[in-house]
Amino acid sequence: MTERIVVVGAAVLIDGRLLAARRSAPVELAGRWELPGGKVEPGESPEQALVRELREELGVEAEPVERVPGEFPLKAPYVLHVWTARLLPGSPEPAALQDHDELRRLSPDEVWDVDWLDQDVAAVVKVARGAWGSGTPVG
Ligand SMILES: Nc1nc2c([nH]c(=O)n2[C@H]2C[C@H](O)[C@@H](COP(=O)(O)OP(=O)(O)OP(=O)(O)O)O2)c(=O)[nH]1
């Protein structure tokens, strides 16, 4: 049986905008946009992984809000699970500390302005639908 490793992605909503992060590595993903997050480590819950990854990558203190239904296939053996998340009061502002070289806060009108990783598009559609009641990619 093939091992399956969960990658958690955070749909961090700040003032009604979705935080997107541009990957700086590896080369095949660099320049594409994703939901910040990473692999769940052994012994860790997905929620704990989310909090840890957001702290490491963005320097923020955040909490998961709810799981976005579904599982999004990535390059085997990885699958993406997505949570909405919010910054805790007093959290530092997000900064591209690790794995990313640019961050954007996307309004509903801007959500398809960035070049999301192909495998993230279905997840972002669901996030957009949940957050803003829309999510059909346009343009
Ligand atoms: N974080 C994140 N990773 C994604 C997304 N979409 C996608 O295909 N991936 C891929 C990229 C990587 O191959 C894998 C997650 O790896 P990562 O590099 O972010 O995880 P990590 O921080 O735990 O990495 P590391 O400790 O192994 O360096 O999932 C996404 O939206 N968010």
PDBQT file of the ligand as one rigid body, heavy atoms in Angstrom, charges set to zero:
ROOT
HETATM    1  N1  LIG A 201       2.554  24.192   1.654  1.00  0.00    +0.000 N 
HETATM    2  C1  LIG A 201       1.988  23.873   0.501  1.00  0.00    +0.000 A 
HETATM    3  N2  LIG A 201       2.573  22.898  -0.247  1.00  0.00    +0.000 NA
HETATM    4  C2  LIG A 201       1.991  22.611  -1.402  1.00  0.00    +0.000 A 
HETATM    5  C3  LIG A 201       0.832  23.270  -1.862  1.00  0.00    +0.000 A 
HETATM    6  N3  LIG A 201       0.512  22.765  -3.086  1.00  0.00    +0.000 N 
HETATM    7  C4  LIG A 201       1.447  21.834  -3.395  1.00  0.00    +0.000 A 
HETATM    8  O1  LIG A 201       1.518  21.153  -4.409  1.00  0.00    +0.000 OA
HETATM    9  N4  LIG A 201       2.348  21.738  -2.363  1.00  0.00    +0.000 N 
HETATM   10  C5  LIG A 201       3.472  20.795  -2.336  1.00  0.00    +0.000 C 
HETATM   11  C6  LIG A 201       4.813  21.441  -2.366  1.00  0.00    +0.000 C 
HETATM   12  C7  LIG A 201       5.675  20.429  -1.653  1.00  0.00    +0.000 C 
HETATM   13  O2  LIG A 201       6.041  19.401  -2.556  1.00  0.00    +0.000 OA
HETATM   14  C8  LIG A 201       4.732  19.838  -0.623  1.00  0.00    +0.000 C 
HETATM   15  C9  LIG A 201       4.810  20.532   0.704  1.00  0.00    +0.000 C 
HETATM   16  O3  LIG A 201       6.099  20.793   0.986  1.00  0.00    +0.000 OA
HETATM   17  P1  LIG A 201       6.625  22.007   1.842  1.00  0.00    +0.000 P 
HETATM   18  O4  LIG A 201       8.001  22.260   1.362  1.00  0.00    +0.000 OA
HETATM   19  O5  LIG A 201       5.693  23.176   1.830  1.00  0.00    +0.000 OA
HETATM   20  O6  LIG A 201       6.539  21.334   3.252  1.00  0.00    +0.000 OA
HETATM   21  P2  LIG A 201       7.529  21.439   4.475  1.00  0.00    +0.000 P 
HETATM   22  O7  LIG A 201       7.628  22.900   4.865  1.00  0.00    +0.000 OA
HETATM   23  O8  LIG A 201       7.021  20.479   5.488  1.00  0.00    +0.000 OA
HETATM   24  O9  LIG A 201       8.862  20.978   3.795  1.00  0.00    +0.000 OA
HETATM   25  P3  LIG A 201      10.215  20.339   4.254  1.00  0.00    +0.000 P 
HETATM   26  O10 LIG A 201      10.245  20.378   5.763  1.00  0.00    +0.000 OA
HETATM   27  O11 LIG A 201      10.169  18.944   3.680  1.00  0.00    +0.000 OA
HETATM   28  O12 LIG A 201      11.231  21.199   3.576  1.00  0.00    +0.000 OA
HETATM   29  O13 LIG A 201       3.421  20.025  -1.143  1.00  0.00    +0.000 OA
HETATM   30  C10 LIG A 201       0.233  24.271  -1.061  1.00  0.00    +0.000 A 
HETATM   31  O14 LIG A 201      -0.781  24.898  -1.375  1.00  0.00    +0.000 OA
HETATM   32  N5  LIG A 201       0.858  24.541   0.121  1.00  0.00    +0.000 N 
ENDROOT
TORSDOF 0
